[in-house]
Amino acid sequence: MCQFASLLFHVPSLEFAVSNLLSHSKTFEALDLSEQQGWREAHYLPSGEIGCRTIDGDSVSPEVAARVLREQFPTFPGFLSWALSHGASLEGREKEGGCTVAHEAARCGHLPSGFDRWDLADGRGWTVAHSAARCGHLPSGFGRWELADSTGRTVAHEAARYGSLPPGFDRWELANRNGWTVAHEAADTGHLPSGFDCWELADERGWTVAHTAARYGHLPSGFDCWELADERGWTVAHEAACYGHLPSGFDRWELVDKAGWTVAHKAACYGHLPPGFGRWELADRNGRTVAHKAACCGHLPYGETVESLLSAARKNRCNRRRRELRAERKVAHSGQ
């Protein structure tokens, strides 16, 4: 990225001149000026820092020149407006990377009002709009969310990552080359709005927005699409189980991926089964139960063994079945 806006000043008159905001030498050339005529180099950083260079024998010190420049242009936006009105261009590029002055101005929030060259891009396709979006400097009413760099990453992706999407944004399906959508990006950083309901949006591997939110604990209370699965059959519930983000009261422990692992197996593996868990008998395709998995990973409840847990689970299953049968008979009798 360009680091400063270049300009020239004259000794001793302290006039200022500008043509190319990235290059002193190009300004000298464009305006047919030279050091022999008393012109010296200066720069004005977007941060507000000013630097001036003098040579031996000059009647003005760098500090005096900087003070006069500050008095004439107290802020960088004021300087930039003056520079643009005197023929400087926001489209000047660095030789390496192709970054324009506009990229740096956008990053610092100093683009002039009415700026409309959002598609100006560097060598990677990174646009001025991407730079503005990263730092939350897009104007209200901006609508070119689909502008993308060479990887397909859109301006909306950048705004989503940094929480600067506007209220009412609805282009969640915009995706990069791998199918990673704006919604995935927002879910990754916890910036999805309340009421978001496009959890099924998936990348090319079937990884949904809900999977991403589940990994980081960003699913809303009341979420109920636990069965959404990627190409491996790995559900949202599996992902939440691995990271300890299943809600209290979760009861979809039997959901299974293509390898035969239930959600309960994954929670047991990482020590995230809740107190009072009772589905120890759930088994994978090889008959390996949740109790066996917990024992293997050192996460059996204190004082319990695989045998004691499976015995209790069988008893609970029998009791559950008796209650179900009683309820069925009661319904049958009431209908006679």
C-alpha positions in Angstrom: 0.0 0.0 0.0 1.2 3.6 -0.6 2.4 5.2 2.5 2.2 8.9 1.8 0.9 11.6 -0.5 3.9 13.4 -2.1 4.1 17.1 -2.9 6.7 19.8 -3.5 7.3 23.1 -1.7 9.4 26.1 -2.8 12.2 27.7 -0.8 11.9 30.5 0.2 8.3 31.3 -0.9 6.8 28.2 0.6 4.4 27.7 -2.3 3.2 24.2 -2.7 2.8 22.1 -5.9 1.5 18.6 -6.6 0.8 16.4 -9.6 1.5 12.7 -8.8 0.6 11.8 -5.2 2.8 8.7 -5.2 6.0 10.1 -6.8 8.0 13.3 -6.3 10.1 12.6 -9.4 6.9 12.3 -11.5 5.6 15.6 -10.1 9.0 17.3 -10.9 8.7 15.9 -14.5 5.0 16.7 -15.0 5.3 20.3 -13.7 8.8 20.9 -15.2 10.2 21.8 -11.9 13.6 21.1 -10.3 15.6 21.3 -7.1 17.8 23.9 -8.8 14.7 26.2 -8.9 14.3 25.8 -5.2 11.7 23.1 -5.1 11.9 20.5 -2.3 10.1 17.3 -1.4 7.5 16.9 1.2 4.8 14.3 2.1 1.5 14.4 4.0 0.5 11.0 5.6 -3.2 10.1 5.9 -2.5 9.8 9.6 -1.8 13.5 9.6 2.0 13.3 9.9 3.8 15.9 7.7 7.5 15.6 6.6 9.5 18.2 4.7 13.1 17.9 3.3 15.5 20.7 2.9 19.2 20.8 1.8 22.2 22.7 3.2 22.0 26.4 2.5 18.2 26.6 2.4 16.7 29.6 4.2 13.8 27.6 5.6 14.1 24.7 8.0 12.0 21.4 7.6 10.1 22.3 10.7 9.1 25.7 9.4 8.0 24.3 6.1 5.9 21.6 7.9 4.3 24.2 10.1 3.3 26.3 7.1 1.9 23.3 5.3 -0.1 22.4 8.4 -1.5 25.9 8.7 -2.6 25.8 5.1 -4.0 22.3 5.3 -4.9 21.4 8.9 -6.2 18.0 7.9 -5.3 15.3 5.4 -8.8 15.4 3.7 -8.3 19.2 3.2 -4.9 18.6 1.6 -6.3 15.8 -0.6 -9.2 18.0 -1.8 -6.7 20.7 -2.7 -4.4 18.2 -4.5 -7.2 16.8 -6.5 -8.4 20.3 -7.5 -4.9 21.1 -8.7 -4.6 18.2 -11.1 -3.5 15.2 -8.9 -5.2 11.9 -9.6 -6.5 9.2 -7.3 -5.6 6.7 -10.1 -1.9 7.0 -9.7 -0.4 3.6 -9.1 2.6 2.1 -7.3 4.9 0.1 -9.5 4.8 -2.9 -7.1 1.3 -4.3 -6.4 -0.5 -1.6 -8.4 -2.0 0.1 -5.3 -3.6 3.4 -6.1 -3.8 6.6 -4.0 -7.5 5.9 -3.8 -6.9 2.6 -2.0 -5.0 4.4 0.8 -7.5 7.2 1.0 -10.3 4.7 1.3 -8.5 2.8 4.0 -8.2 6.0 6.0 -11.7 7.2 5.3 -10.5 10.2 3.3 -12.1 9.7 -0.1 -13.8 12.8 -1.5 -17.5 13.0 -1.4 -19.0 11.8 -4.7 -16.2 9.3 -5.3 -17.4 6.7 -7.8 -14.3 4.7 -8.9 -14.9 1.8 -6.5 -13.7 -0.7 -9.1 -10.2 0.6 -9.3 -8.1 -2.5 -8.5 -4.5 -3.4 -7.7 -2.6 -6.3 -9.2 -4.6 -8.8 -7.2 -7.9 -7.4 -8.1 -8.3 -5.8 -4.7 -10.5 -2.8 -5.2 -10.8 0.6 -3.6 -14.2 -0.6 -2.2 -12.4 -3.6 -0.5 -10.1 -1.2 1.3 -13.0 1.0 2.4 -15.0 -2.0 3.5 -12.2 -3.4 5.7 -12.1 -0.2 7.7 -15.8 0.6 7.7 -15.6 3.6 5.4 -18.1 2.7 2.7 -20.7 5.4 2.2 -24.4 4.9 3.0 -26.2 3.7 -0.1 -23.1 1.8 -1.4 -24.4 -1.0 -3.7 -21.5 -2.6 -5.5 -21.1 -5.5 -3.1 -20.3 -8.0 -5.9 -16.9 -6.4 -6.8 -14.4 -9.2 -6.3 -10.7 -9.7 -6.2 -8.8 -12.5 -8.0 -9.9 -15.1 -5.5 -13.6 -14.1 -5.9 -13.6 -12.4 -2.5 -16.2 -9.7 -2.7 -16.5 -6.3 -1.1 -19.4 -7.8 0.9 -17.1 -10.5 2.3 -14.7 -7.9 3.6 -17.5 -5.8 5.1 -18.9 -9.0 6.7 -15.6 -9.9 8.3 -15.2 -6.5 10.0 -18.9 -6.0 10.9 -19.6 -3.1 8.5 -22.4 -4.5 6.5 -25.4 -2.1 6.6 -28.7 -3.0 8.3 -31.0 -4.8 5.8 -28.2 -6.3 3.8 -29.6 -9.3 1.9 -26.9 -10.5 -0.5 -25.7 -13.3 1.7 -25.4 -15.8 -1.2 -22.5 -13.9 -2.8 -19.6 -16.4 -2.9 -15.9 -16.7 -3.6 -14.4 -19.3 -5.9 -14.8 -22.0 -3.3 -18.4 -21.3 -2.6 -17.7 -19.5 0.7 -20.5 -17.0 1.0 -20.8 -13.6 2.7 -23.0 -15.4 5.3 -20.1 -17.8 6.0 -17.8 -14.9 6.6 -20.2 -13.1 8.9 -20.9 -16.3 10.8 -17.1 -16.9 11.2 -16.8 -13.6 13.1 -20.1 -13.4 14.8 -21.6 -10.7 12.7 -24.8 -12.3 11.4 -27.8 -10.2 12.2 -30.6 -11.3 14.5 -33.3 -13.0 12.5 -30.8 -14.5 9.9 -32.4 -17.7 8.5 -30.2 -18.8 5.5 -28.4 -21.4 7.5 -28.4 -23.9 4.6 -26.2 -21.8 2.3 -23.2 -24.1 1.6 -19.8 -24.0 0.0 -18.5 -26.5 -2.5 -17.9 -29.1 0.2 -21.4 -28.8 1.6 -20.2 -26.8 4.6 -23.1 -24.6 5.7 -23.3 -21.3 7.3 -24.7 -23.1 10.3 -21.5 -25.3 10.6 -19.4 -22.2 10.7 -21.5 -20.5 13.4 -21.6 -23.8 15.4 -17.8 -24.0 15.5 -17.5 -20.5 17.1 -20.6 -20.7 19.3 -22.5 -18.1 17.2 -25.7 -20.0 16.7 -28.8 -18.3 18.1 -30.9 -19.7 20.9 -33.7 -21.7 19.4 -31.6 -23.0 16.5 -33.1 -26.3 15.3 -31.4 -27.2 12.0 -28.9 -29.6 13.7 -29.3 -32.2 10.9 -27.7 -30.0 8.2 -24.8 -32.0 6.9 -21.7 -31.5 4.6 -20.5 -34.0 2.0 -19.2 -36.3 4.8 -22.5 -36.4 6.6 -21.0 -34.2 9.3 -23.8 -32.4 10.9 -24.0 -29.0 12.5 -24.6 -30.8 15.8 -21.3 -32.8 15.3 -19.4 -29.5 14.9 -21.0 -27.9 17.9 -20.3 -31.0 20.0 -16.6 -30.9 19.2 -16.3 -27.3 20.5 -18.6 -27.6 23.4 -21.3 -25.4 21.9 -24.4 -27.6 22.1 -27.2 -26.0 24.1 -28.5 -27.3 27.3 -31.5 -29.6 26.6 -30.0 -30.8 23.3 -31.5 -34.3 22.5 -30.3 -35.2 18.9 -27.5 -37.4 20.1 -28.3 -40.1 17.6 -27.4 -38.0 14.5 -24.7 -39.9 12.6 -22.2 -39.0 10.0 -21.1 -41.3 7.1 -18.3 -42.8 9.2 -20.9 -44.0 11.7 -20.0 -41.5 14.5 -22.9 -40.0 16.4 -23.0 -36.6 17.9 -22.7 -38.2 21.3 -19.5 -40.0 20.3 -17.9 -36.7 19.3 -19.0 -34.9 22.5 -17.6 -37.9 24.5 -14.3 -37.7 22.7 -13.8 -34.0 23.7 -15.4 -34.2 27.2 -18.5 -32.2 26.3 -21.3 -34.5 27.3 -23.6 -32.8 29.7 -24.2 -33.9 33.3 -26.8 -36.6 33.5 -26.2 -37.8 30.0 -27.9 -41.2 29.6 -27.4 -42.4 26.0 -24.2 -44.3 26.7 -25.4 -47.3 24.6 -25.5 -45.5 21.3 -23.1 -47.4 19.0 -21.2 -46.7 15.8 -21.2 -49.1 12.9 -18.6 -51.3 14.6 -20.6 -51.5 17.8 -18.4 -49.1 19.7 -20.6 -47.3 22.2 -20.4 -43.8 23.5 -19.3 -45.2 26.9 -16.4 -46.9 25.2 -15.4 -43.7 23.4 -15.6 -41.7 26.7 -13.4 -44.3 28.4 -10.9 -44.3 25.6 -10.5 -40.5 25.8 -10.5 -40.4 29.6 -13.9 -38.7 30.0 -15.9 -41.2 31.9 -17.9 -39.6 34.8 -16.2 -40.0 38.2 -16.6 -43.4 39.7 -18.3 -44.9 36.6 -17.1 -47.7 34.4 -18.2 -48.7 30.9 -20.2 -51.6 32.3 -22.0 -49.5 34.9 -22.9 -46.9 32.4 -24.2 -49.4 29.8 -26.1 -51.2 32.5 -27.8 -48.0 33.6 -28.5 -47.1 30.0 -30.2 -50.5 29.4 -32.3 -50.0 32.5 -33.2 -46.5 31.4 -34.2 -47.8 28.0 -36.4 -50.4 29.5 -38.1 -47.9 31.8 -38.6 -45.5 28.8 -40.2 -48.3 26.8 -42.5 -49.2 29.7 -43.6 -45.5 30.0 -44.2 -45.4 26.2 -46.3 -48.6 26.3 -48.4 -47.3 29.3 -49.0 -44.1 27.4 -50.0 -46.0 24.3 -52.5 -48.2 26.2 -53.9 -45.1 27.9 -54.5 -43.5 24.6 -56.1 -46.7 23.2 -58.4 -47.0 26.2 -59.5 -43.4 26.0 -60.5 -43.9 22.4 -62.8 -46.9 23.2 
